[in-house]
């Protein structure tokens, strides 16, 4: 199973964010309940319960309409609680030139 979003902090457990857009559909709601239990079995627990050893679970839904201010507040709270890993280009490796072994003959290049 893949969450809708994963936030990977530099330290501490990952944050898994699910957006539940169809909770008014009974089959979808039942699948969510099964998925919630699955997360708990994996050690990923809800943010309001303090999270789990293998991750923190948060979710949003449209059950009562889109509540953008509340979703932003949730995002800010969760993101502020973790240092977010930012993709950085790998530093270029600088190596010193190897000294030439005077006892080893140089190979001749193509003629």
C-alpha positions in Angstrom: 0.0 0.0 0.0 1.2 3.5 -0.8 0.0 6.6 1.1 -1.0 9.7 -0.8 2.0 11.6 0.5 5.1 10.7 2.5 7.1 13.3 4.4 10.6 12.0 5.3 12.3 14.0 8.1 16.0 13.9 8.6 15.5 12.1 11.9 12.5 10.4 13.4 9.8 8.4 11.8 8.2 9.1 8.4 4.9 11.0 8.2 2.2 9.3 6.0 -0.6 11.6 4.8 -3.8 10.1 3.4 -6.5 12.2 1.7 -9.9 10.5 2.1 -12.0 12.0 -0.7 -14.9 9.5 -0.8 -15.8 8.7 2.8 -19.5 9.0 1.9 -19.1 5.8 -0.1 -19.6 2.9 2.3 -17.1 0.6 0.5 -14.4 3.3 0.5 -15.1 4.0 4.2 -14.8 0.3 5.0 -11.5 0.0 3.1 -10.2 3.0 5.0 -11.0 1.3 8.3 -9.1 -1.8 7.1 -6.2 0.4 6.0 -6.2 2.2 9.3 -5.8 -1.2 11.1 -3.1 -2.2 8.7 -1.1 1.0 9.4 -1.4 0.3 13.2 -0.1 -3.3 12.6 2.9 -1.7 10.8 3.7 0.6 13.8 2.3 3.7 12.0 -0.1 5.4 14.4 -2.2 8.6 14.2 -0.6 11.9 14.9 -3.2 12.7 17.6 -2.0 9.6 19.4 1.6 10.6 19.3 2.5 8.6 16.2 4.1 5.2 16.2 7.6 3.7 16.2 7.5 3.3 12.4 5.6 6.4 11.4 3.1 9.1 12.0 -0.3 8.9 10.2 -2.3 12.0 9.3 -5.3 12.3 7.1 -7.7 14.8 5.6 -11.2 14.3 4.2 -13.9 16.1 2.3 -16.6 14.5 4.5 -17.6 18.0 5.8 -16.3 19.9 2.8 -12.9 21.2 2.0 -11.4 23.0 5.0 -8.3 24.5 3.5 -7.4 26.5 6.6 -7.5 23.4 8.8 -5.5 21.4 6.3 -2.9 24.1 6.1 -2.7 24.2 9.9 -2.3 20.4 10.0 0.4 20.5 7.4 2.2 23.3 9.3 2.0 21.5 12.6 3.2 18.2 11.2 6.0 19.7 9.1 7.1 22.0 11.9 7.6 18.9 14.0 10.0 17.4 11.6 13.1 18.5 9.7 12.3 17.8 6.1 14.9 16.2 3.9 15.6 18.3 0.9 17.1 16.8 -2.2 20.6 18.1 -2.6 22.9 17.4 -5.5 25.7 15.2 -4.5 29.0 17.1 -4.0 31.5 16.6 -6.7 34.3 14.4 -5.6 37.6 16.1 -5.8 40.7 13.9 -5.8 44.3 14.8 -5.9 46.3 13.6 -8.9 48.1 10.4 -8.2 51.9 10.8 -8.3 53.5 9.0 -11.2 55.6 5.9 -10.3 58.9 6.6 -12.0 59.6 2.8 -12.2 56.4 2.2 -14.2 56.7 3.0 -17.9 54.2 5.2 -19.5 51.8 3.6 -22.0 52.1 5.0 -25.5 48.9 6.6 -26.8 47.3 5.7 -30.2 49.5 6.5 -33.2 
